[in-house]
């Protein structure tokens, strides 16, 4: 890892006016303020067909995996759909695996039209644990997104500060010593499918 941790923020929203994208851009402000470098990986810019284990490099999957693999840490951002994370983010994560996430620090961000989006972050935490990533205890949620972000900007300073803090925390813990392998990763049969 370099002295200046490199963070990629993966946006799981395909919406052109995505609140998730705005929130991730603010998290990247926190990355830069803590001395890291950041890049937004906008899944709208990648051709990622539904995952088929027979073609693990379909479309732009090899490029996505390379960029995630080369990062020191990752921030996963998702809108909440039916209490979980988005299908574009699921597809992107299906193409990735241990090579991209093992021993890597991951920050989580979820955006919901309603109240606190806890379950989406819990689901992402489980996926990351199965890949032996180290997920930050700190996570950022943007509830009531339709009023929380207006014209591409946060309407509440406290909420914006929490999102920026996620970026800072991701840099601060980008070089944390990896934990022993998890039980979940040992049971992750799909990784060798």
C-alpha positions as MATLAB code, in Angstrom:
seq = 'XXXXXXXXXXXXXXXXXXXXXXXXXXXXXXXXXXXXXXXXXXXXXXXXXXXXXXXXXXXXXXXXXXXXXXXXXXXXXXXXXXXXXXXXXXXXXXXXXXXXXXXXXXXXXXXXXXXXXXXXXXXXXXXXXXXXXXXXXXXXXXXXXXXXXXXXXXXXXXXXXXXXXXXXXXXXXXXXXXXXXXXXXXXXXXXXX';
ca = [
       0.000    0.000    0.000;
       1.166    3.521   -0.734;
       1.508    6.337    1.808;
      -1.527    7.891    0.164;
      -4.260    5.217    0.344;
      -6.245    4.835   -2.858;
      -9.999    4.436   -2.360;
     -12.573    3.478   -4.959;
     -16.221    4.298   -4.316;
     -18.607    2.027   -6.215;
     -21.981    3.569   -6.995;
     -24.735    0.965   -7.118;
     -27.293    3.350   -8.610;
     -28.004    3.722  -12.312;
     -30.257    6.751  -11.775;
     -28.975    9.834  -13.587;
     -29.883   12.061  -10.599;
     -28.667    9.575   -8.023;
     -28.515   10.637   -4.391;
     -26.162    7.691   -3.849;
     -23.705    9.186   -6.347;
     -23.899   12.600   -4.613;
     -23.291   10.957   -1.242;
     -20.293    8.989   -2.548;
     -18.796   12.150   -4.027;
     -19.045   13.683   -0.548;
     -17.421   10.598    0.979;
     -14.558   11.094   -1.495;
     -14.176   14.638   -0.126;
     -13.483   12.959    3.220;
     -10.986   10.609    1.551;
      -9.049   13.577    0.166;
      -9.222   15.544    3.426;
      -7.580   12.596    5.214;
      -4.757   12.410    2.655;
      -6.062    9.644    0.406;
      -6.907    9.633   -3.274;
     -10.348    8.674   -4.459;
     -12.127    7.566   -7.585;
     -15.833    7.069   -8.238;
     -16.631    3.864  -10.101;
     -20.013    4.664  -11.628;
     -21.648    1.396  -12.658;
     -23.513    3.256  -15.426;
     -20.147    3.388  -17.224;
     -19.549   -0.377  -17.128;
     -21.083   -3.044  -19.331;
     -21.821   -5.735  -16.734;
     -24.243   -8.402  -17.932;
     -25.935  -10.547  -15.309;
     -23.246  -12.711  -13.783;
     -22.656  -16.112  -15.384;
     -19.884  -18.135  -13.715;
     -19.012  -19.558  -17.133;
     -17.903  -16.062  -18.257;
     -16.293  -14.260  -15.314;
     -14.855  -11.512  -17.531;
     -17.982  -10.680  -19.542;
     -18.339   -7.105  -20.750;
     -16.262   -4.723  -18.645;
     -15.888   -7.086  -15.679;
     -12.113   -7.423  -16.070;
     -11.701   -3.624  -15.957;
     -13.953   -3.287  -12.909;
     -12.065   -6.041  -11.086;
      -8.700   -4.502  -11.949;
      -9.692   -1.123  -10.561;
     -11.091   -2.608   -7.354;
      -8.062   -4.898   -6.942;
      -5.644   -1.960   -7.304;
      -7.411    0.061   -4.593;
      -6.318    0.011   -0.981;
      -9.904    0.400    0.242;
     -13.438    0.452   -1.137;
     -16.613    2.341   -0.318;
     -19.787    0.574   -1.450;
     -22.747    2.882   -2.025;
     -26.253    1.672   -2.728;
     -29.810    2.861   -2.932;
     -32.139    0.688   -0.866;
     -34.477   -1.466   -2.916;
     -36.972   -3.610   -0.975;
     -34.807   -3.512    2.137;
     -31.570   -4.555    0.446;
     -28.884   -3.307   -1.906;
     -29.315   -2.748   -5.630;
     -29.053   -5.345   -8.385;
     -26.344   -3.381  -10.278;
     -24.163   -3.499   -7.150;
     -24.974   -7.190   -6.657;
     -23.872   -7.928  -10.220;
     -20.634   -5.959   -9.743;
     -19.894   -7.833   -6.503;
     -20.660  -11.168   -8.163;
     -17.903  -10.509  -10.701;
     -15.482   -9.646   -7.896;
     -14.144  -12.085   -5.343;
     -11.311  -12.733   -2.917;
      -8.731  -11.238   -5.302;
     -10.539   -7.906   -5.124;
     -11.764   -7.852   -1.500;
      -9.728  -10.144    0.738;
      -8.024   -8.174    3.553;
      -9.331   -4.905    2.096;
     -11.022   -2.190    4.159;
     -14.600   -1.498    3.059;
     -16.884    1.373    4.023;
     -20.646    1.124    3.594;
     -23.127    3.784    2.543;
     -26.856    3.308    1.925;
     -29.466    5.756    0.692;
     -33.184    5.296    1.321;
     -36.324    7.171    0.390;
     -37.712    6.218    3.796;
     -36.132    5.878    7.199;
     -32.839    4.371    8.279;
     -31.545    1.838    5.684;
     -30.081   -0.684    8.127;
     -30.811   -3.953    6.335;
     -29.063   -2.994    3.082;
     -25.846   -2.300    4.997;
     -26.248   -5.533    6.987;
     -26.551   -7.469    3.722;
     -23.456   -5.784    2.281;
     -21.556   -6.431    5.517;
     -22.360  -10.154    5.184;
     -21.130  -10.252    1.576;
     -17.897   -8.479    2.508;
     -17.347  -10.787    5.484;
     -17.737  -13.793    3.154;
     -14.919  -12.290    1.039;
     -12.705  -11.705    4.109;
     -12.840   -7.935    3.750;
     -12.576   -5.761    6.856;
     -15.738   -3.662    7.056;
     -15.581   -0.430    8.987;
     -17.745   -0.397   12.117;
     -18.692    3.159   11.112;
     -21.257    3.326    8.310;
     -23.199    6.164    6.725;
     -26.896    6.217    5.979;
     -28.906    8.805    4.095;
     -32.556    8.414    5.103;
     -35.375   10.389    3.470;
     -33.139   11.014    0.488;
     -35.685   13.087   -1.436;
     -35.366   15.880    1.124;
     -31.810   15.099    2.322;
     -30.254   15.975   -1.047;
     -31.677   18.731   -3.226;
     -30.090   19.920   -6.484;
     -27.031   17.765   -5.884;
     -26.285   19.077   -2.383;
     -27.060   17.956    1.170;
     -29.698   20.023    2.959;
     -28.396   19.095    6.442;
     -24.848   19.796    7.526;
     -24.854   16.990   10.108;
     -25.814   14.384    7.516;
     -23.172   15.673    5.098;
     -20.579   15.513    7.886;
     -21.437   11.870    8.605;
     -20.945   10.961    4.942;
     -17.651   12.859    4.736;
     -16.557   11.076    7.945;
     -17.075    7.728    6.182;
     -14.453    8.749    3.621;
     -12.050    9.853    6.351;
     -12.547    6.612    8.304;
     -11.920    4.567    5.163;
      -8.509    6.217    4.755;
      -7.654    5.996    8.451;
      -8.244    2.241    8.479;
      -7.076    1.431    4.947;
      -3.950   -0.231    6.331;
      -5.484   -2.077    9.280;
      -3.994   -5.487    9.959;
      -6.262   -8.170    8.471;
      -8.325  -10.333   10.786;
      -8.083  -14.106   10.696;
     -10.202  -15.661    7.960;
     -13.904  -15.712    8.782;
     -16.113  -18.761    9.071;
     -18.261  -17.277    6.299;
     -15.359  -17.145    3.843;
     -14.560  -20.781    4.440;
     -18.133  -21.610    3.522;
     -18.074  -19.357    0.442;
     -18.290  -22.192   -2.057;
     -19.503  -19.851   -4.798;
     -16.074  -18.223   -4.858;
     -14.625  -21.363   -6.454;
     -17.724  -22.265   -8.511;
];
